[in-house]
Amino acid sequence: MDFGITLASHCPAVKQNANPADIIQQMRTLVCLLIWTIGCRAQRPEDAVLAVYRQMEKAEQSGDANTFVGLWSRESASNAEKMRPYLRPRPNAHYTSSNVFVQGDDAVLLGQIAEEQFLSMRLVREDGLWKIKDQIWSNKPYHADSVYAIIPPRAGAFERTGTPWQNVAPAFNGADAAKQGWQVRATYDESYLYVRIESSTPLPAPGSTLEKPPGGWPVMKVGVSGVGEFVLHANANIGDQATFDKNGRANSHRPYVAYWLMLERADQMIFQAWAGLDPNPLVQARDTFFDVRIPLRTMGISDARQRKIMIGDAQWPKSVFFSLEVQQSPRLGGGQ
């Protein structure tokens, strides 16, 4: 292995018939130098992700389509190929980044490539190299904490014990729940705030054909001790799935139900997630249950043991429908 350094120039040679103590000391010096050299050459995963971003910037500046396409993952390479005809040299292109988050073999980068052009870019590690998985664009900057929803945390204690919702206290008694037509339960562990909305009637599966969305439950407010208040939107919407003819014109439309989660603070969106035509680990609907998961770090919570969480309707603390203190999972672990 070439460490890019000539050891002989930094360590004295071992002489014949040298004192054993001197030989041991020289060997220790050599080992320390090797460790120092390897440590200097080691690259943080965040830096490796940024290096891909810089390569993408240079490829756009020079119009190098081959390099640009080569930065994408095997799964996304065919979509990257479709961009090839549109890649032209832009020598004045300048990319900036605002946050990079790495978890295992997944990473996300938030950045800006032009005025009012912001991106959220997911990457995956393939054969030891970071490759672009997908990109989402916006005319507004992404919230720095959105990275913790784009790459959700690992399962927390509540999920590891089988999500025992039957042990979680409801917001309403039976009579009030029947009157409202819905019920709410909430709990949290070291990874997530879990909120379950229970409908009095069955909920259509995500992606199923529907013209009018189910609903009736309110926008909610979440209060975190020592942090502040957040607004939580959890509802259903109607999407439009179109098919296209060979000329690219829509020739049919199908309305479908999509379940939506959005967390915001001070009128600024932190993240949103959808479950409609594609599944989403943060949003699930089945039978009469609509479950959402909010990664705690999107709310600035690094150690759940130090926080209390309240949840209610949007009028909380002067709630019209409900308010309750969210109970901790009995096996709450440490922070993420």
N, C-alpha and C positions, 0 to 999 in steps of 0.2 A: 504493500500500500504506500502510495506516495503522499506524504503529508505536506509537501511543498516547502520543506525546510531541511537544511543540511545539518544533521546532528553532530557531525564531527567538528563543525565550526563552533558549536556551543558547549561541547563536553570534552574534557581532557581524555586523551587515549589511555586505555588500561595498560599499564606497563607490566612486562614480565617480572616475576618475583616481587610484585608489589605487595604491600601490606594488605592482608585480607580485609582489615577495617576500611582501608582506602578504596578497595574494590567495591565493597558493599555501598559505601557512600556515593561512589560514582554511578553505580547501578540505580540507586534511589533517585539521583539527579536525572538520569535518563528516563526513568519511569514517570517522574513528575513532569518532565518536558513533553513526553508523549501525551499525557493526560491533558496538559494545558493546550497543546496543539489541537487535539481532537475537540476539546471544548470550544475553542475559538472557531473551528470550522463548522460546528453543529449549527443548524438553522432552526429557529423556532418555526412551528407549523404556520403561525400567523404570517411570518415573513415569507414563507413559501407560497402562501395564498396570494399575498401582495405581489410576488414576483410574477404570477400568472396574469394578474391585472395589468402590470407594467408591460408584459409581452403583448397583451391585447391592445394596449394603448399604442405601442410601437407599430403593431400590425396595421392599425387604422391610420396612423400617420403616414405610413409608406404605401398603404394599399396592398399589403402582402396577404392575399387571400389564403395561401397555403398555410402560413403560420397561424392565421386566425382560425381556420377550420380545425387545425391540429390541436388547438387548445381545448376542444370540446370532448366530452365523455363519449364512449362508444354508443351509449343509449341515445345521445343527442346529436351525434355526428351528422345524421341525415338532415336534420333541421338546420344545422350550421351550413351545410352544403347549399341550401336554398338561399342563403345570404350572400354567397360568393359573387353573383352578378352585380350586387348593389354596393360592393366594397370598392371605394375609390380613395385615392390618397387624400388625407386631410392633415397636412403637416402642422397645422395649428391646433390639432386636437390635444386637449389636456385633461387628464383624468385625476380626480382626487377621491380619497376614501375617508369615511367618517367612522367606520367600525368594522372590525373583523372578529368573528367568533368561530372557534373550532371545537368540535366535540367528536372524538374518535376519528372516523374516516369521512366525516361530513363537515362542511364549513359554509359560512355565509359572509358575504362582503357587502357593505352598503357604500355607495359612492355617487359621484356626479361626473358626467362626461361633457356637459354643456350647460348653458344657461337654461334653467327650468327643465333639465333632463337628468333625472335621478334614477338610480337602479338599485335593485336588490338582486344579488347574484349568488346562487347556490353552487357549491363545488363538491365533488366526491374524489376520493383518493383511489386511483387505479394503478396497479403495478408500481406503487410507491410514488406516483406523481399526481398532483392535483389537476383535475380536469373540470371544466365548466359543465354543470348539469342543466341549469336554466337561468333565465334573467326575466325580471319583471320591472317595468318602467313606470315612472310617475312624473308629474310636473311639480310635485312637492317632495321635500326630503323625507325619507323614512325615519321613524323614531329609532333612536339608538337601541332601545330595549326590545325592538321588534325581532331582533336576532334570536331571542330566546323562545319565540313562538315559531319562527321559521324552522329552527332546529329544536324541537321540543325536548325537555329533559327526559331522563329515563324514568321508568315507573316508580312511583312513590309507594309509601307504606299502604295506603288505602287500596291501590290497585294490586299490590303484591298479596294482599289478604283476600282478594276476590271481589273487591268493591261491594262490601256488605251494606247496601243502602238501607236495609231493614233496621240497622242499628243507628241510623241518622235521624234526629228529631225533625218533624215537619214544621212548616211555618203556621199551618192552620189545623184546627181540629177537624174532625170528619164532616160536621155539619157545614162549617164555613167553606171547606174545600169543595163540597158538593154545590154550594151556592155560587162560588166563583167559577167552577168548572175546571180548576187547575190547582195544583199543589206545588210547593217548592221545598227542596231540601238542599243543604250545603254543608260541606266539610272540607278540610284541607290537611295536607301532610307536608313533607319537606320539599315536594316538587310542584304541586298544583293546588289551586282552589277548584273544587269540583262543585258544580251546580246542576241539580236535576230538576227539571220541570215535568210534572206528571199531569197529563191531560185526562179529562174525564171520558174522552172518546179516542179511539185509535188514531195514531198519526200515520200519514202516508210515508212510505219509504223514500229516502232521498233519490231524486232522479225519476220518480214515478210521474206519469202524466196527470196534470192537475191544472185547473184554471184559477182556483181561488185558494190562497194559502191558509193553513190552520193558524190559530193564534188565540189571542184574548188575554195573554199574560203581559205584564207591563215591562217597560224599560226599568232596569235595576241600577241601584247605586251601591258601591262597595266602599266601605271605610276601613282603612288599615291604620292601626295605632302607630304613631311616630312617622307615618309616611304621608297620608292624606286620603282624598276621595277620588274614586274612579266611577265612570259610567259604563255599565255593561249592557250591550244590546244582544239579545238572544232571541231570534225570531225566524220565521219562514218567509220566503219570497218566491215569486214565480219567475223562472228563467225561460229563455227561448232557445230551443235547439233547432237549427236550420240545416237543411241539406242543400247542396249546390249542384247546378248543372255543369257541363263541360266548359261553359263560358264564365263560370264563376258567379252566376246569378242564383240567388236563393230560390228554390222551387218548392220548398215545403217548410212548415214551421210546426214545432211541437212544444206546448207549454209544459214545464216540469217544475216540481217543487225542489227548492234548495234551502237548506238550513244554514243560518248565518250567525256568526259570532263577531262582535267588535268590542274592543276595549278602548276607551278614550279617557283623557284627563285634561281638564281646562280647555275643552273643545279641540284638543289635538288627538288624532287617532294614534294609538300605540301599535295596534295590529288588528287584522281581521282574518277570518278563516271561513271557508265555505265547505259544505258537503252537499253536493248535488249530483252531477254526472260522475264525479270522482270522490272517493272517500277522503276523510280528513281525520287524523287522530285526535283533534281538539273538538270536533263536532260530530255527534252521533244521534240518530233518531231511530227508534224501533218500538213496536207495540204502542204503548201509551207514554213512552219515556223520551224526553229530549234532554240529552246530557251534553254539557260543555265543560271544558277544562281550560283554566287560565294558568299558564306557567307563572309561578310566584315571582320569578325574576323580572317579568314584564311589569310588575308593580313595585319593583325596587326592593323586594324581599329576598335577602340572601340567607337568613336564618329564621325559619318560621317559628321557632321556639320563643323568639323574642317579640312576637307580634300577636295582637288580637285583631280579628276580622269581623266586621259587621256587614250585613247585607239587607237591603230593603228595596222598596220601590223607589222611583226617581224622586219622590218627595221626602225621602228620609233625610234628617231625623224626624220630620213631621209626616210620618208615613200615612198614606191613605189605605193601602192594602195590607202590607206586612213589613216587619223588620225583625231580625233575629241575630243573635250572636252565633257566628259560625263555629261549630265544634271542631276541635282538633282530632285528627286520627289518633286512636289510643297508642299506636306504635310509631308516633312521630319521630323521625330521625333527625339528623343534623341538616345544615344548609347545603345547597347545591354548590 
